[in-house]
């Protein structure tokens, strides 16, 4: 259960980082 929660947190952070990076690249163009 703890491991699943950790994966959820990591997945959430990855999604946020990808979204921020995509937004920055989109604004530059």
N, C-alpha and C positions, 0 to 999 in steps of 0.2 A: 504493500500500500504506500509506503514511504517512497519506494523507488518510482512508482507510477506518478506520485506527486512531483518528484524531482524532474522526471521527464516532461511533465506538463509545464513546469516553470521554465525549463530550458527551451522547450518548443515555443513558449510565449515570448521569451527574450529574442529568439531567432526571428520570429515573425515581426517583432517590433524593429529589430535592426534592419531587416530586409526592407520593410516598409519605409523607414527613414532614409535609407540609402537610395531606394527607388524614387522617393519624393525629391531628394536633393538632385539626382541626375535629371529628373524630369523638369525641375525648375531651371537648371542650367541651360537646357536646350531651348 
